[in-house]
C-alpha cells in the first residue's frame, strides 16, 4: 500500500511540473530562476531555441539565477547542463547562456559541436554585442540578440563545412586585415629608420666640407682630362620563376581555437564576463 502511494505521489509531481521525461532529461529551454523574463518573453525564446535545435542540432538553453551555490557562473551552468541531460547527439551539442544576478556575471557555456562553432573569436564578438544590453537591464533584448547571433553563426558554419576551401569566414578576414596592418606598420617603421640613417649620414658628410676663398683651390694641378667609355649592347635573357599560390584555408580557418574547461568529466567551452 505504501509503495503504491509513493508511486502515485511521484507520478503526480511529474505531471504537475512537466519537468522530467522518462529518460531523466529536463524539458524546456528557459530556466528563469531569477525571474527576469515574462511568460511571453520566455515563450518567444523557447520557440526560437527549438527552431535552432531542429535546424542545426544544437541545444540552446537560457538559465538565470540569484545564487550559484559557491560555484563560478560557468561551472554552475555546466553542472546544470549535465544534471539535466541536455545536448543533442553523442557529443551533447549545445550552448547555455547563464545570467547570474548575484555575481552580475554572464557566461556562454558550449558543449560538443558548440565548442567548434563558437570559438573564442565568435564568443568575444557576441559578448561585445550582448554585454551593453545586459548592463541596461534589458535581459530579454540581450537574449534575443544572442539568439540572432547563434542562428547566424550556425548557418555560416554549415556553409563552411559544405566547402571549406571556398568559404572565407569572418575570423579569416579579420586575420588577413590584421596581417596587412602589421606588415604596413613594419614597412613604415623600416622606411623611417632608413630615412633617419640617411639624413644622419648626409649631415656628417656636409660637415667635412671646408670653405675656400681662392677659386684656384678648385682647379686640378695638371688640368682636366676626359675619358670616353663605350658600352656595347649585345643581348638580354629573361628568366621566369613561377610564384606558388598561397592557400590560407586550413582546419582552423573557421574561427581559431576555443578555451575549454572540464566539469563532471565533460569538456566545455565558452566565455563572457561581468556586466
C-alpha positions in Angstrom: 0.0 0.0 0.0 2.8 2.4 1.0 4.6 1.6 -2.3 1.5 2.3 -4.3 1.1 5.7 -2.6 4.7 6.7 -3.3 4.4 5.8 -6.9 1.2 7.8 -7.1 2.8 10.9 -5.5 5.8 10.8 -7.7 3.7 10.4 -10.8 1.5 13.4 -9.7 4.6 15.6 -9.2 5.9 14.7 -12.6 2.6 15.5 -14.2 2.3 18.8 -12.4 5.8 20.1 -13.1 6.3 18.6 -16.5 10.0 19.0 -15.9 11.2 15.4 -16.4 10.8 12.8 -19.1 11.2 9.1 -18.7 14.8 9.5 -19.7 15.6 12.0 -16.9 16.1 14.9 -19.2 14.7 18.3 -18.0 12.3 19.6 -20.7 12.4 23.2 -21.9 14.9 25.9 -22.9 14.3 28.7 -20.5 15.0 28.2 -16.8 14.4 31.5 -15.2 15.2 31.1 -11.5 15.9 34.8 -11.1 12.5 35.9 -12.7 14.0 38.1 -15.5 11.5 37.2 -18.2 7.8 37.5 -18.7 5.8 34.4 -19.8 5.5 35.9 -23.3 9.3 36.6 -23.5 10.1 33.1 -22.2 7.8 31.6 -24.8 9.4 33.5 -27.6 12.9 32.5 -26.6 11.8 28.9 -26.3 10.2 28.9 -29.7 13.3 30.3 -31.4 15.6 28.0 -29.5 13.5 25.0 -30.6 13.8 26.1 -34.2 17.6 26.3 -34.0 17.6 22.9 -32.4 15.5 21.3 -35.2 17.6 23.0 -37.9 21.1 22.7 -36.6 21.0 20.1 -33.9 22.2 22.5 -31.2 20.5 22.6 -27.8 20.1 26.3 -26.9 19.4 27.0 -23.2 18.8 30.0 -21.0 19.5 29.9 -17.3 19.1 32.7 -14.7 19.9 32.5 -11.0 20.5 34.6 -7.9 22.8 32.1 -6.3 25.4 29.8 -7.9 25.9 28.0 -4.6 29.6 28.9 -4.4 30.4 27.9 -7.9 31.6 30.1 -10.7 28.8 31.0 -13.1 30.2 28.8 -15.9 30.7 25.9 -13.5 27.1 26.3 -12.3 25.8 26.3 -15.9 28.0 23.3 -16.8 26.6 21.3 -13.8 23.1 22.3 -14.8 23.7 21.1 -18.3 25.0 17.7 -17.1 22.3 17.2 -14.4 19.5 18.0 -16.9 21.0 15.6 -19.5 21.0 18.4 -22.1 22.7 18.5 -25.5 21.9 16.8 -28.8 23.8 13.7 -30.1 26.6 11.7 -28.7 28.7 14.8 -28.1 25.9 16.6 -26.3 25.9 19.6 -28.7 24.6 22.7 -27.0 25.1 26.2 -25.6 23.9 27.6 -22.3 23.6 31.4 -21.6 23.6 31.9 -17.9 22.9 35.2 -16.1 24.0 35.2 -12.5 22.3 38.2 -10.9 24.1 37.5 -7.6 27.5 38.0 -9.1 26.4 40.2 -12.0 28.2 37.6 -14.2 27.0 36.2 -17.6 28.6 33.3 -19.4 28.1 31.4 -22.6 28.9 27.7 -21.9 29.3 25.5 -25.0 29.4 21.7 -25.4 30.2 19.3 -28.3 29.9 20.9 -31.7 29.0 24.1 -29.9 32.7 24.4 -28.9 33.7 24.2 -32.6 31.1 26.6 -33.8 31.5 29.3 -31.1 35.3 29.7 -30.8 36.8 32.3 -28.6 36.7 34.8 -31.5 32.9 34.5 -32.0 32.2 34.2 -28.3 34.0 37.5 -27.9 32.1 39.1 -30.7 28.7 38.0 -29.3 29.7 39.2 -25.8 30.7 42.7 -27.0 27.2 43.0 -28.5 25.2 41.5 -25.6 27.1 43.0 -22.6 25.9 46.6 -23.0 22.3 45.4 -23.3 22.6 43.3 -20.2 24.1 46.3 -18.3 20.9 48.3 -19.2 18.8 45.6 -17.6 17.1 44.6 -20.9 17.6 40.9 -20.4 15.1 39.7 -22.9 16.5 42.0 -25.6 20.0 40.7 -24.8 18.9 37.1 -25.2 17.1 37.9 -28.4 20.3 39.4 -29.8 22.2 36.3 -28.6 19.7 34.0 -30.4 20.1 36.0 -33.6 23.9 35.6 -33.5 23.6 31.9 -32.6 21.4 31.2 -35.6 23.6 33.3 -37.9 26.9 31.5 -36.9 25.3 28.1 -37.1 24.2 28.9 -40.6 27.6 30.2 -41.6 29.3 27.2 -40.0 27.2 24.9 -42.2 28.3 26.8 -45.3 31.9 26.4 -44.1 31.5 22.7 -43.7 30.0 22.4 -47.2 33.1 23.9 -48.9 35.9 24.9 -46.5 38.3 25.8 -49.4 35.9 28.3 -50.9 34.3 29.8 -47.8 36.0 32.7 -46.1 34.9 33.2 -42.5 34.8 36.5 -40.5 37.7 35.2 -38.5 39.9 34.6 -41.6 39.0 38.0 -43.0 40.0 39.6 -39.7 43.3 37.7 -39.6 44.1 38.9 -43.1 43.3 42.5 -42.2 45.5 42.2 -39.1 48.4 41.0 -41.2 48.0 43.9 -43.6 48.1 46.4 -40.7 51.1 44.7 -39.1 53.1 44.5 -42.4 52.2 48.1 -43.2 53.4 49.2 -39.8 56.6 47.3 -40.1 57.3 48.7 -43.6 56.6 52.3 -42.3 58.9 51.9 -39.3 61.7 50.4 -41.6 61.3 53.3 -44.0 61.6 55.8 -41.2 64.7 54.1 -39.9 66.4 54.1 -43.3 65.4 57.8 -43.8 66.8 58.7 -40.4 70.1 56.9 -41.1 70.4 58.6 -44.5 69.8 62.0 -43.0 72.5 61.5 -40.4 74.9 60.2 -43.0 74.3 63.3 -45.2 74.7 65.6 -42.3 78.1 64.2 -41.4 79.2 64.3 -45.0 78.5 68.0 -45.2 80.4 68.7 -42.0 83.7 67.7 -43.8 83.5 70.4 -46.5 85.9 73.4 -45.9 85.2 76.7 -47.5 87.9 78.3 -49.8 88.1 82.0 -50.8 90.5 81.4 -53.7 89.0 80.0 -56.8 92.2 78.3 -57.8 91.7 75.8 -55.0 89.0 74.1 -57.1 91.3 73.6 -60.1 93.3 70.4 -60.6 97.0 70.8 -60.8 97.5 69.1 -64.2 94.3 70.3 -65.8 91.3 68.3 -66.8 91.4 65.1 -68.8 88.3 63.4 -70.4 88.0 59.7 -71.0 85.4 58.2 -73.3 83.8 54.9 -72.2 81.7 52.9 -74.7 79.2 50.3 -73.8 78.0 47.8 -76.4 74.5 46.2 -76.1 74.7 42.5 -77.0 71.6 40.6 -75.8 69.2 40.0 -72.9 67.9 36.9 -71.3 64.7 36.8 -69.2 64.0 34.1 -66.6 60.5 33.5 -65.3 60.1 31.9 -61.9 56.5 30.8 -61.0 55.2 32.1 -57.7 53.2 29.4 -55.8 49.7 30.3 -54.7 49.2 30.9 -51.0 46.3 28.9 -49.7 45.3 30.3 -46.3 42.4 27.8 -45.8 43.1 25.1 -43.2 41.3 23.3 -40.4 41.4 26.5 -38.2 40.1 28.9 -40.9 36.6 28.9 -39.5 37.3 30.6 -36.2 40.6 29.8 -34.5 40.7 28.0 -31.1 38.4 27.6 -28.1 39.3 27.9 -24.5 37.9 24.9 -22.6 37.4 23.7 -19.1 36.3 20.3 -17.6 33.3 19.7 -15.3 31.9 16.3 -14.3 34.2 14.6 -16.7 32.8 16.5 -19.7 34.6 19.3 -21.7 33.0 22.7 -22.0 34.0 25.9 -23.8 32.6 29.5 -23.9 33.2 32.9 -22.4 31.6 36.0 -21.0 32.2 38.3 -18.1 30.8 40.8 -15.7 28.0 43.2 -16.7 
